């Protein structure tokens, strides 16, 4: 799978509304056949920072995502709400789901 984590620093005036601002992009991406997950979290330390954790089945699914109409629309719509260019970690993993964190196993 392609595993991506990206940090989005949102303009302070848009930070509380970011989930609604990003909702069309989020919903369309989650509906892609190759999307495994696409989940936003808000930083506890910095309320203007959102972290996106996303995964796609393979390179073909990743390519379909970045070439989709909703991705191109997000490239037009989202940057005006950002304080800076998002930062990203992108890697390929030989798995297709989350692994358990054995060090904190719940018995």
C-alpha positions as CSV (number, residue, x, y, z in Angstrom):
1,X,0.0,0.0,0.0
2,X,1.0,3.6,-0.4
3,X,0.9,5.2,3.1
4,X,0.9,9.0,3.4
5,X,0.9,11.3,6.4
6,X,0.6,15.0,5.7
7,X,0.5,18.0,8.0
8,X,-1.8,21.0,7.0
9,X,-1.3,24.3,8.8
10,X,-4.6,26.1,8.3
11,X,-5.2,29.8,8.5
12,X,-6.4,30.6,12.1
13,X,-9.7,32.1,10.8
14,X,-10.4,28.8,9.0
15,X,-9.1,26.3,11.5
16,X,-12.5,25.5,13.2
17,X,-14.2,25.2,9.8
18,X,-11.5,23.0,8.2
19,X,-13.4,19.7,8.4
20,X,-16.3,21.3,6.5
21,X,-14.0,23.0,4.0
22,X,-12.2,19.7,3.3
23,X,-15.4,17.6,3.4
24,X,-16.1,17.4,-0.3
25,X,-12.5,16.3,-1.0
26,X,-12.6,13.9,1.9
27,X,-15.9,12.2,0.9
28,X,-14.9,11.9,-2.7
29,X,-11.5,10.4,-1.8
30,X,-13.0,7.9,0.6
31,X,-15.3,6.7,-2.2
32,X,-12.4,5.9,-4.5
33,X,-12.1,2.1,-5.0
34,X,-8.4,2.1,-4.1
35,X,-8.6,4.2,-1.0
36,X,-8.0,2.2,2.2
37,X,-8.5,5.1,4.5
38,X,-8.4,8.9,4.5
39,X,-8.6,10.3,8.1
40,X,-8.1,13.8,9.5
41,X,-7.0,14.6,13.1
42,X,-6.5,17.9,14.7
43,X,-3.4,18.7,16.7
44,X,-3.9,19.1,20.5
45,X,-0.8,21.3,20.7
46,X,-1.6,23.6,17.7
47,X,-5.3,24.0,16.8
48,X,-4.4,25.3,13.3
49,X,-2.6,22.0,12.4
50,X,-4.5,19.1,10.9
51,X,-2.8,15.8,10.2
52,X,-4.1,13.6,7.3
53,X,-3.4,9.9,7.4
54,X,-4.2,8.2,4.1
55,X,-3.5,5.0,2.4
56,X,-4.1,3.6,-1.1
57,X,-4.1,0.0,-2.3
58,X,-1.2,0.4,-4.7
59,X,0.5,2.8,-7.1
60,X,-2.4,2.5,-9.6
61,X,-4.8,3.6,-6.9
62,X,-2.5,6.5,-5.9
63,X,-2.2,7.6,-9.5
64,X,-6.0,7.5,-9.9
65,X,-6.3,9.7,-6.8
66,X,-3.9,12.4,-7.9
67,X,-5.5,12.4,-11.4
68,X,-9.1,12.6,-10.2
69,X,-11.3,15.6,-10.7
70,X,-11.8,16.0,-7.0
71,X,-8.1,16.1,-6.4
72,X,-7.7,18.8,-9.1
73,X,-10.6,20.7,-7.5
74,X,-9.0,20.5,-4.1
75,X,-5.8,21.9,-5.5
76,X,-7.8,24.9,-6.5
77,X,-10.0,25.2,-3.4
78,X,-7.9,24.3,-0.4
79,X,-4.7,26.3,-0.6
80,X,-6.4,29.6,0.0
81,X,-7.3,28.3,3.5
82,X,-3.7,27.2,4.3
83,X,-1.0,29.2,6.1
84,X,1.8,27.3,4.5
85,X,2.5,24.4,2.0
86,X,1.5,21.1,3.6
87,X,4.4,18.8,4.7
88,X,4.2,15.1,3.7
89,X,5.7,11.7,4.3
90,X,4.9,9.2,1.6
91,X,6.1,5.6,1.6
92,X,5.2,2.2,0.2
93,X,4.5,-0.6,2.7
94,X,4.1,-4.3,2.2
95,X,0.8,-4.6,4.0
96,X,-2.9,-3.6,3.5
97,X,-4.1,-2.7,6.9
98,X,-3.0,-1.4,10.3
99,X,-0.9,-3.8,12.5
100,X,-1.6,-4.2,16.2
101,X,0.6,-2.3,18.6
102,X,1.7,-5.3,20.7
103,X,3.4,-3.2,23.4
104,X,0.0,-1.9,24.4
105,X,-2.0,-5.0,23.8
106,X,-5.5,-5.0,25.4
107,X,-6.2,-8.3,27.1
